[in-house]
Every structure is written in structure tokens, then in C-alpha cells.
Amino acid sequence: MQRVESVTKPANGSVTFRFDNGILNQLRGEAAQKRISLNTLASQIFQSHVEYDTYASKAGLVSFPKSLLVRLMDRLSKQEVDKLSEYIAKNDIKDMTLMLRQEYTLSSFLAMIESWLRVSGFSYRRDGTGRVETFVIQHDMGKRWSVYFETLFSYVFEDLNQKKPLFDITDNSIAFKLHTEQPT
């Protein structure tokens, strides 16, 4: 006989907001463009605010034009890119993850990456099947950024006592398959 476990969904609440008509029309337009309800769009906006926006600046994250970041990274040698990613992994990532997720675990780090990807507007896929997590990230920022992300993630996964993932990088994307010790 198969055992079925029930999954309890968090309770939902409702609240009413009043917006300037110009803002409301823009939100309706964005919801229509995305083919989602205004309620779903509002939920996504609030979720992004709670998960990322509220603490991003406190975690040391700032916004810069993509073209500036690409040009700066292109001036670095592969060795400098490796040293930069090692420095960030060893000195900043744990603090960022703790600030944004209140814990430093594999699942909190992967959730932080996913929030950052959504906010940054990068195209990505995340598939998790039990003990295997797969990410495909299209950043469109050049080979050095792919190398940076590969090295950064390698150091973080090592710090989190994970086996080195299988990476596949191109000039504008990075993919990794991580075999975890526990389901994430």
C-alpha cells in the first residue's frame, strides 16, 4: 500500500491597497504583457521585495550597468578573475547569504542565487530532482564572467562540503549539475 503524505500550504491573507491611477495602469499593463493576473504580479513584487530587495544593500549588493561590469571584467587576466572569485567566495558570500536567508546552507545559497538571477533579469533554469540540482544561467556577459561564476561557485560548494559540481561554460552561459548529500 502506498502512503500519501499531506502537504500543508501556508495560509493566505488579503489586504487592500490604493494606488495612483498611473501606477495602477502600468501594473495592469505589465500583468497583461506577462499574461498573469494583477494579483499574481503584486505577489511576485512583494515576494521579491521580502526575499531580496529589503536586505540586498545591507548585504553589500549594488546595481551597476551590465556594460560597465563586462568592460571591467574583460580587462582582467584569467588569473586575476580566479583570484577575484576566490576572494568574493571566501570573504563575502557567507555574509550575503546570512543577510538574505538567515542561514548559510546549500539550500539557502541556491535560493539566494535564484533570487539574484530573477532580480538581475538573467534567463535561467533550475531543476531539482531529489539529490541533484541543475542550474543553467544565461548571463550574456562574456567568457570571463562564466569563468568567474564557475570558480566562485566551486569555492562556495567546497565551503559547504559539497562535491565539486559538473560545470559547462560558454561565452555567455554557465551550467552546473550538483549532486547533493541531502535533498535541497
MIDOSE-1310 file (N, C-alpha, C; in nm, 2 decimals, decimal comma, always signed):
residues 184
mqrv	+0,08/-0,12/+0,00/+0,00/+0,00/+0,00/+0,09/+0,12/+0,00; +0,05/+0,22/-0,08/+0,13/+0,34/-0,09/+0,08/+0,44/+0,01; +0,18/+0,51/+0,08/+0,15/+0,60/+0,18/+0,15/+0,74/+0,12; +0,04/+0,82/+0,14/+0,03/+0,95/+0,08/+0,04/+1,05/+0,20
esvt	+0,14/+1,14/+0,19/+0,16/+1,24/+0,29/+0,09/+1,37/+0,24; +0,02/+1,44/+0,34/-0,04/+1,56/+0,30/+0,06/+1,68/+0,31; +0,05/+1,77/+0,22/+0,13/+1,89/+0,23/+0,04/+2,01/+0,27; +0,08/+2,07/+0,37/+0,01/+2,19/+0,42/+0,06/+2,31/+0,35
kpan	-0,03/+2,39/+0,29/+0,01/+2,51/+0,22/+0,00/+2,62/+0,33; +0,09/+2,72/+0,32/+0,08/+2,83/+0,41/-0,06/+2,91/+0,39; -0,11/+2,96/+0,50/-0,23/+3,03/+0,49/-0,21/+3,16/+0,41; -0,31/+3,20/+0,33/-0,30/+3,32/+0,26/-0,39/+3,43/+0,33
gsvt	-0,34/+3,55/+0,32/-0,42/+3,66/+0,37/-0,45/+3,76/+0,26; -0,54/+3,85/+0,29/-0,57/+3,95/+0,19/-0,56/+4,09/+0,25; -0,53/+4,18/+0,16/-0,51/+4,32/+0,21/-0,55/+4,41/+0,09; -0,60/+4,53/+0,11/-0,63/+4,62/+0,00/-0,54/+4,74/+0,00
frfd	-0,49/+4,77/-0,12/-0,40/+4,89/-0,14/-0,47/+4,99/-0,23; -0,44/+5,11/-0,21/-0,48/+5,22/-0,31/-0,36/+5,27/-0,38; -0,37/+5,28/-0,51/-0,25/+5,33/-0,59/-0,30/+5,44/-0,68; -0,21/+5,53/-0,71/-0,23/+5,63/-0,81/-0,27/+5,56/-0,94
ngil	-0,36/+5,62/-1,02/-0,41/+5,56/-1,14/-0,30/+5,53/-1,24; -0,20/+5,62/-1,25/-0,09/+5,60/-1,34/-0,01/+5,47/-1,31; +0,02/+5,45/-1,18/+0,09/+5,33/-1,13/+0,01/+5,21/-1,16; -0,12/+5,22/-1,12/-0,21/+5,11/-1,14/-0,22/+5,06/-1,29
nqlr	-0,23/+5,16/-1,38/-0,23/+5,13/-1,52/-0,10/+5,06/-1,57; +0,01/+5,11/-1,52/+0,14/+5,05/-1,55/+0,14/+4,90/-1,50; +0,10/+4,88/-1,38/+0,10/+4,74/-1,32/+0,00/+4,65/-1,40; -0,12/+4,71/-1,44/-0,21/+4,63/-1,52/-0,15/+4,59/-1,66
geaa	-0,08/+4,69/-1,72/-0,01/+4,67/-1,85/+0,10/+4,56/-1,84; +0,18/+4,57/-1,73/+0,28/+4,47/-1,71/+0,22/+4,33/-1,69; +0,12/+4,32/-1,61/+0,05/+4,19/-1,58/-0,01/+4,14/-1,72; -0,07/+4,22/-1,80/-0,12/+4,17/-1,92/-0,01/+4,13/-2,02
qkri	+0,10/+4,20/-2,02/+0,21/+4,16/-2,10/+0,27/+4,02/-2,06; +0,27/+4,00/-1,93/+0,33/+3,87/-1,88/+0,22/+3,76/-1,88; +0,10/+3,80/-1,91/-0,01/+3,70/-1,91/-0,04/+3,64/-1,78; -0,04/+3,73/-1,68/-0,06/+3,69/-1,54/-0,16/+3,79/-1,48
slnt	-0,23/+3,75/-1,37/-0,32/+3,84/-1,31/-0,25/+3,95/-1,23; -0,32/+4,06/-1,21/-0,26/+4,17/-1,13/-0,22/+4,12/-0,99; -0,31/+4,03/-0,94/-0,28/+3,97/-0,80/-0,15/+3,90/-0,81; -0,12/+3,81/-0,91/+0,00/+3,74/-0,92/+0,12/+3,83/-0,93
lasq	+0,11/+3,93/-1,02/+0,22/+4,03/-1,03/+0,25/+4,09/-0,90; +0,15/+4,14/-0,83/+0,17/+4,20/-0,70/+0,23/+4,10/-0,60; +0,19/+3,98/-0,60/+0,26/+3,88/-0,51/+0,40/+3,86/-0,55; +0,43/+3,86/-0,68/+0,57/+3,85/-0,72/+0,66/+3,97/-0,68
ifqs	+0,60/+4,08/-0,69/+0,67/+4,21/-0,65/+0,70/+4,20/-0,50; +0,60/+4,17/-0,42/+0,62/+4,17/-0,27/+0,71/+4,05/-0,23; +0,71/+3,94/-0,30/+0,80/+3,83/-0,27/+0,94/+3,87/-0,30; +0,96/+3,94/-0,41/+1,10/+3,98/-0,45/+1,15/+4,08/-0,34
hvey	+1,06/+4,17/-0,30/+1,10/+4,27/-0,20/+1,14/+4,20/-0,07; +1,06/+4,11/-0,02/+1,09/+4,04/+0,10/+1,21/+3,95/+0,09; +1,23/+3,88/-0,02/+1,34/+3,78/-0,04/+1,47/+3,85/-0,07; +1,47/+3,96/-0,14/+1,59/+4,02/-0,19/+1,61/+4,17/-0,16
dtya	+1,52/+4,25/-0,21/+1,53/+4,39/-0,21/+1,56/+4,45/-0,07; +1,49/+4,40/+0,03/+1,49/+4,46/+0,17/+1,64/+4,45/+0,22; +1,71/+4,34/+0,19/+1,84/+4,33/+0,26/+1,96/+4,33/+0,16; +1,93/+4,35/+0,03/+2,04/+4,34/-0,07/+2,15/+4,45/-0,04
skag	+2,11/+4,57/-0,02/+2,21/+4,68/+0,01/+2,28/+4,65/+0,14; +2,21/+4,60/+0,24/+2,28/+4,56/+0,36/+2,38/+4,45/+0,35; +2,35/+4,36/+0,25/+2,44/+4,25/+0,22/+2,56/+4,30/+0,13; +2,56/+4,42/+0,09/+2,67/+4,47/+0,01/+2,65/+4,47/-0,14
lvsf	+2,53/+4,45/-0,18/+2,50/+4,44/-0,32/+2,45/+4,57/-0,38; +2,50/+4,61/-0,49/+2,47/+4,73/-0,56/+2,44/+4,71/-0,70; +2,37/+4,80/-0,77/+2,34/+4,79/-0,91/+2,44/+4,87/-1,00; +2,49/+4,82/-1,10/+2,57/+4,89/-1,20/+2,53/+4,85/-1,34
pksl	+2,55/+4,93/-1,44/+2,52/+4,89/-1,58/+2,60/+4,76/-1,61; +2,53/+4,67/-1,68/+2,59/+4,55/-1,73/+2,72/+4,58/-1,81; +2,71/+4,67/-1,90/+2,82/+4,70/-1,99/+2,94/+4,74/-1,91; +2,93/+4,82/-1,80/+3,04/+4,85/-1,71/+3,11/+4,73/-1,65
lvrl	+3,03/+4,64/-1,60/+3,08/+4,52/-1,54/+3,15/+4,43/-1,64; +3,09/+4,42/-1,76/+3,16/+4,34/-1,87/+3,29/+4,40/-1,91; +3,30/+4,53/-1,92/+3,42/+4,60/-1,96/+3,53/+4,59/-1,85; +3,49/+4,60/-1,73/+3,59/+4,58/-1,62/+3,64/+4,44/-1,61
mdrl	+3,55/+4,34/-1,63/+3,60/+4,20/-1,62/+3,69/+4,17/-1,74; +3,66/+4,22/-1,86/+3,74/+4,20/-1,97/+3,88/+4,25/-1,96; +3,91/+4,34/-1,87/+4,04/+4,39/-1,85/+4,13/+4,30/-1,76; +4,06/+4,20/-1,70/+4,13/+4,12/-1,60/+4,19/+3,99/-1,68
skqe	+4,30/+3,94/-1,63/+4,35/+3,82/-1,68/+4,28/+3,70/-1,62; +4,29/+3,58/-1,67/+4,22/+3,46/-1,61/+4,27/+3,45/-1,47; +4,40/+3,47/-1,44/+4,45/+3,45/-1,31/+4,38/+3,56/-1,21; +4,37/+3,68/-1,26/+4,30/+3,78/-1,18/+4,15/+3,75/-1,15
vdkl	+4,09/+3,70/-1,25/+3,95/+3,65/-1,24/+3,94/+3,54/-1,13; +4,03/+3,45/-1,14/+4,03/+3,34/-1,04/+4,05/+3,39/-0,90; +4,15/+3,49/-0,88/+4,17/+3,55/-0,75/+4,05/+3,63/-0,70; +3,99/+3,70/-0,79/+3,87/+3,78/-0,75/+3,76/+3,69/-0,71
seyi	+3,73/+3,58/-0,78/+3,62/+3,49/-0,74/+3,65/+3,42/-0,61; +3,78/+3,38/-0,59/+3,82/+3,32/-0,47/+3,80/+3,42/-0,35; +3,84/+3,54/-0,37/+3,82/+3,64/-0,26/+3,68/+3,66/-0,23; +3,59/+3,68/-0,33/+3,45/+3,70/-0,30/+3,39/+3,58/-0,23
aknd	+3,42/+3,46/-0,28/+3,37/+3,34/-0,22/+3,41/+3,33/-0,08; +3,53/+3,36/-0,05/+3,58/+3,34/+0,09/+3,55/+3,45/+0,19; +3,52/+3,57/+0,13/+3,51/+3,69/+0,22/+3,37/+3,75/+0,22; +3,29/+3,72/+0,12/+3,16/+3,79/+0,11/+3,04/+3,70/+0,10
ikdm	+3,05/+3,59/+0,03/+2,93/+3,51/+0,00/+2,86/+3,46/+0,13; +2,93/+3,42/+0,23/+2,87/+3,37/+0,35/+2,79/+3,48/+0,42; +2,85/+3,60/+0,43/+2,78/+3,72/+0,49/+2,65/+3,75/+0,41; +2,67/+3,75/+0,27/+2,55/+3,79/+0,19/+2,44/+3,69/+0,21
tlml	+2,47/+3,56/+0,21/+2,37/+3,45/+0,23/+2,30/+3,46/+0,36; +2,38/+3,49/+0,47/+2,33/+3,50/+0,60/+2,23/+3,62/+0,61; +2,27/+3,73/+0,55/+2,19/+3,85/+0,55/+2,06/+3,83/+0,47; +2,06/+3,76/+0,36/+1,95/+3,75/+0,28/+1,86/+3,63/+0,32
rqey	+1,92/+3,52/+0,38/+1,85/+3,40/+0,40/+1,85/+3,35/+0,55; +1,92/+3,42/+0,64/+1,94/+3,39/+0,78/+2,01/+3,26/+0,81; +2,06/+3,19/+0,71/+2,14/+3,07/+0,73/+2,24/+3,05/+0,61; +2,34/+2,98/+0,64/+2,44/+2,95/+0,53/+2,44/+2,80/+0,51
tlss	+2,35/+2,76/+0,42/+2,34/+2,62/+0,39/+2,34/+2,61/+0,23; +2,35/+2,49/+0,18/+2,34/+2,47/+0,04/+2,20/+2,53/-0,01; +2,09/+2,49/+0,05/+1,96/+2,53/+0,00/+1,95/+2,69/+0,01; +2,00/+2,75/+0,12/+1,99/+2,89/+0,13/+2,08/+2,96/+0,02
flam	+2,19/+2,91/+0,00/+2,28/+2,97/-0,11/+2,22/+2,95/-0,25; +2,16/+2,84/-0,28/+2,09/+2,82/-0,41/+1,97/+2,91/-0,42; +1,90/+2,93/-0,31/+1,78/+3,02/-0,31/+1,83/+3,16/-0,33; +1,94/+3,20/-0,27/+2,00/+3,33/-0,29/+2,04/+3,35/-0,44
iesw	+2,10/+3,26/-0,50/+2,14/+3,27/-0,64/+2,01/+3,29/-0,72; +1,91/+3,21/-0,70/+1,79/+3,22/-0,77/+1,72/+3,36/-0,76; +1,71/+3,41/-0,64/+1,66/+3,54/-0,62/+1,74/+3,65/-0,69; +1,87/+3,64/-0,68/+1,96/+3,73/-0,75/+1,94/+3,72/-0,91
lrvs	+1,93/+3,60/-0,96/+1,90/+3,59/-1,10/+1,77/+3,65/-1,15; +1,67/+3,63/-1,07/+1,54/+3,69/-1,10/+1,55/+3,84/-1,10; +1,61/+3,90/-1,00/+1,62/+4,04/-0,98/+1,71/+4,10/-1,09; +1,81/+4,03/-1,13/+1,90/+4,07/-1,23/+1,85/+4,06/-1,37
gfsy	+1,74/+3,99/-1,39/+1,68/+3,97/-1,52/+1,75/+3,87/-1,61; +1,84/+3,79/-1,55/+1,91/+3,68/-1,63/+1,81/+3,57/-1,66; +1,82/+3,51/-1,78/+1,75/+3,39/-1,81/+1,81/+3,27/-1,74; +1,73/+3,19/-1,68/+1,79/+3,07/-1,61/+1,69/+2,96/-1,60
rrdg	+1,74/+2,84/-1,57/+1,66/+2,73/-1,54/+1,71/+2,66/-1,42; +1,63/+2,62/-1,33/+1,67/+2,54/-1,21/+1,58/+2,42/-1,21; +1,65/+2,31/-1,21/+1,57/+2,18/-1,19/+1,63/+2,10/-1,08; +1,55/+2,06/-0,99/+1,59/+1,98/-0,87/+1,52/+1,85/-0,87
tgrv	+1,59/+1,74/-0,87/+1,53/+1,61/-0,85/+1,59/+1,54/-0,74; +1,54/+1,55/-0,62/+1,60/+1,48/-0,51/+1,74/+1,53/-0,47; +1,83/+1,45/-0,51/+1,97/+1,48/-0,47/+2,05/+1,54/-0,58; +1,99/+1,59/-0,69/+2,06/+1,65/-0,80/+1,99/+1,79/-0,83
etfv	+2,08/+1,89/-0,83/+2,03/+2,03/-0,86/+2,10/+2,07/-0,99; +2,03/+2,12/-1,08/+2,09/+2,16/-1,21/+2,05/+2,31/-1,23; +2,14/+2,39/-1,26/+2,12/+2,53/-1,29/+2,18/+2,56/-1,43; +2,11/+2,63/-1,51/+2,16/+2,68/-1,64/+2,13/+2,83/-1,64
iqhd	+2,24/+2,91/-1,64/+2,23/+3,06/-1,63/+2,28/+3,12/-1,76; +2,20/+3,20/-1,82/+2,25/+3,28/-1,94/+2,27/+3,42/-1,90; +2,39/+3,46/-1,89/+2,42/+3,60/-1,84/+2,46/+3,69/-1,95; +2,50/+3,64/-2,06/+2,54/+3,73/-2,18/+2,64/+3,83/-2,14
mgkr	+2,74/+3,80/-2,07/+2,84/+3,89/-2,02/+2,98/+3,85/-2,06; +3,00/+3,75/-2,14/+3,13/+3,71/-2,18/+3,19/+3,59/-2,11; +3,30/+3,54/-2,17/+3,37/+3,42/-2,11/+3,43/+3,44/-1,97; +3,48/+3,56/-1,95/+3,54/+3,58/-1,82/+3,44/+3,58/-1,71
wsvy	+3,32/+3,62/-1,73/+3,21/+3,61/-1,63/+3,17/+3,46/-1,61; +3,17/+3,38/-1,71/+3,15/+3,24/-1,70/+3,26/+3,18/-1,61; +3,38/+3,21/-1,64/+3,49/+3,16/-1,56/+3,48/+3,21/-1,41; +3,44/+3,34/-1,39/+3,42/+3,39/-1,26/+3,32/+3,31/-1,18
fetl	+3,20/+3,29/-1,24/+3,09/+3,22/-1,18/+3,14/+3,08/-1,15; +3,20/+3,01/-1,24/+3,24/+2,87/-1,22/+3,34/+2,86/-1,10; +3,43/+2,95/-1,09/+3,53/+2,95/-0,98/+3,46/+2,99/-0,85; +3,38/+3,09/-0,85/+3,31/+3,13/-0,73/+3,23/+3,02/-0,68
fsyv	+3,14/+2,96/-0,76/+3,05/+2,85/-0,72/+3,13/+2,73/-0,67; +3,25/+2,70/-0,73/+3,33/+2,59/-0,68/+3,38/+2,61/-0,54; +3,42/+2,73/-0,51/+3,47/+2,76/-0,38/+3,36/+2,76/-0,27; +3,24/+2,81/-0,31/+3,13/+2,81/-0,22/+3,08/+2,66/-0,19
fedl	+3,07/+2,59/-0,30/+3,03/+2,45/-0,28/+3,13/+2,37/-0,20; +3,25/+2,40/-0,21/+3,36/+2,33/-0,13/+3,34/+2,37/+0,01; +3,31/+2,50/+0,04/+3,29/+2,55/+0,17/+3,17/+2,49/+0,24; +3,07/+2,45/+0,16/+2,95/+2,39/+0,21/+2,96/+2,24/+0,21
nqkk	+3,08/+2,19/+0,19/+3,11/+2,04/+0,20/+3,03/+1,96/+0,09; +3,03/+2,02/-0,03/+2,96/+1,95/-0,14/+3,07/+1,91/-0,24; +3,04/+1,80/-0,31/+3,13/+1,75/-0,41/+3,13/+1,86/-0,52; +3,25/+1,87/-0,59/+3,26/+1,97/-0,70/+3,15/+1,93/-0,81
plfd	+3,07/+2,03/-0,84/+2,97/+2,01/-0,95/+3,04/+1,99/-1,08; +2,96/+1,94/-1,18/+3,00/+1,93/-1,32/+2,96/+2,06/-1,38; +3,06/+2,13/-1,43/+3,03/+2,26/-1,50/+3,04/+2,25/-1,65; +2,96/+2,33/-1,71/+2,97/+2,35/-1,86/+2,96/+2,50/-1,88
itdn	+3,06/+2,56/-1,94/+3,05/+2,71/-1,96/+3,07/+2,74/-2,11; +3,01/+2,85/-2,15/+3,03/+2,91/-2,28/+3,06/+3,05/-2,26; +3,07/+3,13/-2,37/+3,10/+3,27/-2,36/+2,99/+3,34/-2,28; +2,87/+3,30/-2,29/+2,76/+3,37/-2,23/+2,67/+3,29/-2,13
siaf	+2,71/+3,17/-2,10/+2,63/+3,10/-2,00/+2,71/+3,00/-1,92; +2,65/+2,96/-1,81/+2,72/+2,86/-1,73/+2,61/+2,76/-1,68; +2,64/+2,64/-1,68/+2,55/+2,54/-1,63/+2,63/+2,45/-1,53; +2,56/+2,41/-1,43/+2,62/+2,31/-1,34/+2,52/+2,21/-1,28
klht	+2,57/+2,10/-1,26/+2,49/+1,99/-1,20/+2,56/+1,95/-1,07; +2,48/+1,96/-0,96/+2,54/+1,94/-0,83/+2,47/+1,82/-0,77; +2,55/+1,72/-0,73/+2,50/+1,61/-0,66/+2,51/+1,63/-0,51; +2,40/+1,65/-0,45/+2,39/+1,69/-0,31/+2,39/+1,57/-0,22
eqpt	+2,43/+1,60/-0,09/+2,43/+1,49/+0,01/+2,29/+1,47/+0,06; +2,21/+1,58/+0,06/+2,07/+1,57/+0,11/+1,98/+1,64/+0,01; +1,86/+1,60/+0,00/+1,77/+1,68/-0,09/+1,76/+1,82/-0,05; +1,76/+1,91/-0,15/+1,75/+2,06/-0,12/+1,61/+2,11/-0,12
